[in-house]
């Protein structure tokens, strides 16, 4: 309530409904986003890609996926949405197999180690 500066039950209920709607629109962690991806490259994880806990830094996952495309691609398209599910920790020395599939304006991707999906997600692109 603006006049009393107090949170009302209705305001909380509205926000919870908004959160519920948003989470229903997103893929659930652990749920594969696409089975139709093709192998693109291998990447061995180095020391500079680790966070303070000794695991691959979250930003480095995204950098791996952005490396799927060259400068010309990003001069033509920009990212409008990115969803990533971190399923298992990646450590120094791990070799990831990167898979992706670009269909229309959505790219599905995943990183696999020893036949186990470590992360997966999707990026939505829009032409500039």
C-alpha positions in Angstrom: 0.0 0.0 0.0 1.6 3.3 -1.1 -0.1 5.4 1.5 1.0 3.3 4.5 4.3 2.0 2.9 3.2 -1.5 3.9 3.2 -4.7 1.8 -0.3 -6.0 1.3 -1.4 -9.6 0.9 -2.8 -8.8 -2.5 0.6 -7.4 -3.6 2.4 -10.6 -2.5 -0.2 -12.7 -4.2 0.2 -10.8 -7.5 4.0 -11.1 -7.4 3.8 -14.9 -6.7 1.4 -15.2 -9.6 3.9 -13.3 -11.8 6.8 -15.6 -10.7 4.7 -18.7 -11.3 3.8 -17.6 -14.8 7.5 -16.8 -15.6 8.7 -20.2 -14.2 6.1 -22.0 -16.3 7.5 -20.4 -19.4 11.1 -21.4 -18.8 12.6 -24.9 -19.3 13.1 -26.7 -16.1 16.6 -27.4 -14.9 17.6 -30.9 -15.7 15.0 -31.2 -18.5 16.7 -31.5 -22.0 15.8 -28.5 -24.2 16.6 -30.3 -27.4 17.8 -33.8 -28.5 18.6 -32.6 -32.0 22.0 -31.0 -31.6 25.2 -31.7 -33.5 28.8 -31.8 -32.3 30.7 -28.6 -32.9 34.0 -28.7 -30.9 35.9 -30.0 -27.9 37.2 -27.6 -25.2 39.6 -28.5 -22.4 38.9 -26.3 -19.3 41.9 -24.3 -18.1 42.8 -22.6 -14.8 41.7 -19.1 -16.0 38.1 -20.4 -16.5 37.7 -21.3 -12.8 35.9 -19.4 -10.0 37.0 -19.2 -6.4 35.5 -22.6 -5.7 37.6 -24.3 -8.3 34.7 -24.9 -10.7 34.1 -23.4 -14.1 32.9 -19.8 -13.8 29.3 -19.3 -14.9 30.3 -16.6 -17.5 32.7 -19.0 -19.1 29.9 -21.4 -20.1 28.3 -18.5 -22.0 31.6 -17.6 -23.6 31.9 -21.2 -24.9 28.5 -20.9 -26.5 29.2 -17.5 -28.0 32.3 -19.0 -29.6 30.0 -21.1 -31.8 29.7 -18.1 -34.1 32.0 -15.6 -35.7 32.0 -11.8 -35.7 29.9 -11.6 -38.9 27.1 -13.6 -37.2 27.0 -11.1 -34.3 27.0 -8.2 -36.7 23.8 -9.5 -38.2 22.1 -10.9 -35.0 21.8 -9.9 -31.3 20.8 -12.0 -28.4 17.3 -11.3 -27.0 17.1 -14.1 -24.4 19.4 -16.7 -22.9 18.5 -19.6 -20.7 21.1 -22.0 -19.3 20.7 -24.9 -16.9 23.9 -25.7 -15.0 23.5 -29.4 -14.3 26.9 -30.5 -13.0 30.1 -28.8 -12.0 32.9 -28.6 -14.5 36.5 -28.6 -13.2 39.9 -27.8 -14.5 41.2 -30.4 -16.9 37.7 -31.5 -17.9 37.1 -31.8 -21.7 33.7 -30.7 -22.8 32.1 -31.6 -26.1 30.0 -28.7 -27.3 26.8 -29.4 -29.3 24.3 -27.0 -30.8 21.6 -26.6 -33.3 20.4 -23.2 -34.7 16.8 -23.4 -35.9 15.2 -20.2 -37.1 15.8 -17.7 -34.3 16.6 -20.2 -31.4 19.9 -22.0 -30.8 19.8 -25.0 -28.6 23.1 -26.0 -27.0 24.7 -28.4 -24.5 28.1 -29.3 -23.0 28.8 -32.9 -22.5 31.6 -34.7 -20.5 31.9 -38.5 -20.5 28.4 -38.9 -22.1 26.8 -36.8 -19.4 25.2 -33.4 -20.0 26.9 -30.8 -17.8 24.9 -27.8 -19.0 22.3 -27.0 -21.6 20.1 -24.2 -22.7 18.9 -22.0 -25.5 19.6 -18.6 -26.9 17.1 -16.5 -28.8 18.5 -14.3 -31.6 16.9 -11.4 -33.4 18.2 -9.9 -36.7 19.6 -6.4 -36.3 
